[in-house]
Amino acid sequence: MGERGQLQIGKVYLYTHWEGDKLKETLKTALSRKERWDDEEYLARIIFCEMVKGSQDETTGYGIGTQQHNDLNYPLLVIDVKNQKVWEKETDYSYEPVLLEQTSFEEFIKCD
């Protein structure tokens, strides 16, 4: 089981097994720092550090990969650094994304 969630930044996927229900809020917290919005590598690290905060020494629960999971419980969050947008995509098991919502970084951190 689990609360599987994932986000994509560039070609990298950041995964949480137990906190998919909190992933949007975690991303909002990371982006609220307003640092490195134009640097994909550093922003990915900032986001992942926020995801694993308090669990850094654990060996399960989080991962970094190059593929989307096909068993997510929540829509895939896509971080588009070039255009500074967050996309929310629903996916079926054939990995065909359906755009649910797209918003700027500024709008994303202000929404409830």
C-alpha positions in Angstrom: 0.0 0.0 0.0 1.3 3.5 0.8 0.6 7.0 -0.2 2.8 7.0 -3.3 3.5 10.4 -5.0 6.1 11.6 -7.4 7.3 14.8 -9.0 9.4 15.3 -12.1 12.1 18.0 -12.5 13.9 17.7 -15.9 14.7 14.0 -16.4 14.7 13.2 -12.7 11.8 11.8 -10.7 11.6 12.3 -6.9 9.5 9.7 -5.2 7.8 9.4 -1.8 6.1 6.1 -0.7 4.3 7.4 2.3 3.7 11.1 1.9 2.2 11.6 -1.5 -0.8 13.3 0.1 1.7 16.0 1.4 3.8 16.4 -1.8 2.1 19.5 -3.1 2.5 21.2 0.3 6.1 20.0 0.4 6.8 21.5 -3.0 5.1 24.7 -2.0 7.4 25.0 1.0 10.5 24.4 -1.1 9.4 26.9 -3.8 8.5 29.4 -1.1 12.2 29.9 -0.4 12.4 31.6 -3.8 15.9 30.4 -4.3 17.4 28.7 -7.4 14.2 28.9 -9.4 16.3 29.1 -12.6 18.7 26.3 -11.8 17.2 22.8 -12.3 19.9 20.9 -10.4 19.9 23.0 -7.3 16.1 23.3 -7.3 15.8 19.5 -7.4 18.1 19.2 -4.4 16.1 21.9 -2.5 12.9 20.1 -3.2 14.3 16.6 -2.3 15.8 17.9 0.9 12.4 19.3 1.9 10.8 15.9 1.0 13.2 13.9 3.3 13.4 16.4 6.1 13.6 14.5 9.3 14.1 11.2 7.5 17.6 11.7 6.1 19.0 8.5 7.7 16.1 6.2 6.6 16.7 3.7 3.8 13.1 3.5 2.7 10.3 5.9 1.9 12.0 8.1 -0.7 13.8 7.7 -3.9 15.4 9.4 -6.9 14.9 7.8 -10.3 14.7 8.3 -14.1 11.2 6.8 -14.6 7.7 7.5 -13.6 6.0 5.0 -11.3 2.9 3.4 -12.7 1.2 3.0 -9.3 0.9 6.5 -8.0 -1.9 7.5 -5.7 -1.7 11.1 -6.6 -1.2 13.1 -9.9 2.4 13.6 -11.0 3.8 17.0 -10.3 6.0 18.4 -13.0 8.3 21.3 -12.3 9.1 23.2 -15.5 12.2 25.3 -14.5 12.6 27.0 -17.9 9.0 28.4 -17.9 8.8 28.5 -14.0 5.6 26.5 -14.0 4.2 23.6 -12.0 2.1 21.1 -14.0 -0.2 18.6 -12.3 -0.8 15.6 -14.5 -3.0 12.6 -14.1 -1.6 9.5 -15.7 -3.0 6.2 -16.8 -0.9 3.0 -16.8 0.2 3.6 -20.4 2.0 6.8 -19.1 -0.1 9.1 -21.3 -0.3 12.3 -19.3 -3.5 14.3 -18.9 -2.9 17.9 -17.9 -5.0 18.7 -14.9 -3.6 22.1 -13.9 -0.7 24.4 -14.8 0.4 27.4 -12.8 3.4 29.7 -12.3 5.7 29.2 -9.4 4.4 32.4 -7.9 0.8 31.4 -8.2 1.5 27.9 -6.9 3.1 29.1 -3.6 0.2 31.4 -3.0 -2.6 28.9 -3.5 -4.2 27.0 -0.6 
